[in-house]
Amino acid sequence: MIPGGPELIVILGIAVLLFGANKIPELARSVGQATGEIKKGRKEAEKELDEIKGE
């Protein structure tokens, strides 16, 4: 379940209170980088599986 508009606003408000407005961009950047690494690892694993199946 992905939170809708009002829920997302509440979550963002709590995040600002917990971490401060200055830390939010840094946290978002870290989450983006982690997501990119996960996708990269998944693609590499799929590529290796395809190579194993092809042999």
Secondary structure as a PSIPRED ss2 file (coil, helix, strand):
# PSIPRED VFORMAT (PSIPRED V4.0)

   1 M C   1.000  0.000  0.000
   2 I C   1.000  0.000  0.000
   3 P C   1.000  0.000  0.000
   4 G C   1.000  0.000  0.000
   5 G H   0.000  1.000  0.000
   6 P H   0.000  1.000  0.000
   7 E H   0.000  1.000  0.000
   8 L H   0.000  1.000  0.000
   9 I H   0.000  1.000  0.000
  10 V H   0.000  1.000  0.000
  11 I H   0.000  1.000  0.000
  12 L H   0.000  1.000  0.000
  13 G H   0.000  1.000  0.000
  14 I H   0.000  1.000  0.000
  15 A H   0.000  1.000  0.000
  16 V H   0.000  1.000  0.000
  17 L H   0.000  1.000  0.000
  18 L H   0.000  1.000  0.000
  19 F H   0.000  1.000  0.000
  20 G C   1.000  0.000  0.000
  21 A C   1.000  0.000  0.000
  22 N C   1.000  0.000  0.000
  23 K C   1.000  0.000  0.000
  24 I H   0.000  1.000  0.000
  25 P H   0.000  1.000  0.000
  26 E H   0.000  1.000  0.000
  27 L H   0.000  1.000  0.000
  28 A H   0.000  1.000  0.000
  29 R H   0.000  1.000  0.000
  30 S H   0.000  1.000  0.000
  31 V H   0.000  1.000  0.000
  32 G H   0.000  1.000  0.000
  33 Q H   0.000  1.000  0.000
  34 A H   0.000  1.000  0.000
  35 T H   0.000  1.000  0.000
  36 G H   0.000  1.000  0.000
  37 E H   0.000  1.000  0.000
  38 I H   0.000  1.000  0.000
  39 K H   0.000  1.000  0.000
  40 K H   0.000  1.000  0.000
  41 G H   0.000  1.000  0.000
  42 R H   0.000  1.000  0.000
  43 K H   0.000  1.000  0.000
  44 E H   0.000  1.000  0.000
  45 A H   0.000  1.000  0.000
  46 E H   0.000  1.000  0.000
  47 K H   0.000  1.000  0.000
  48 E H   0.000  1.000  0.000
  49 L H   0.000  1.000  0.000
  50 D H   0.000  1.000  0.000
  51 E H   0.000  1.000  0.000
  52 I H   0.000  1.000  0.000
  53 K H   0.000  1.000  0.000
  54 G H   0.000  1.000  0.000
  55 E C   1.000  0.000  0.000
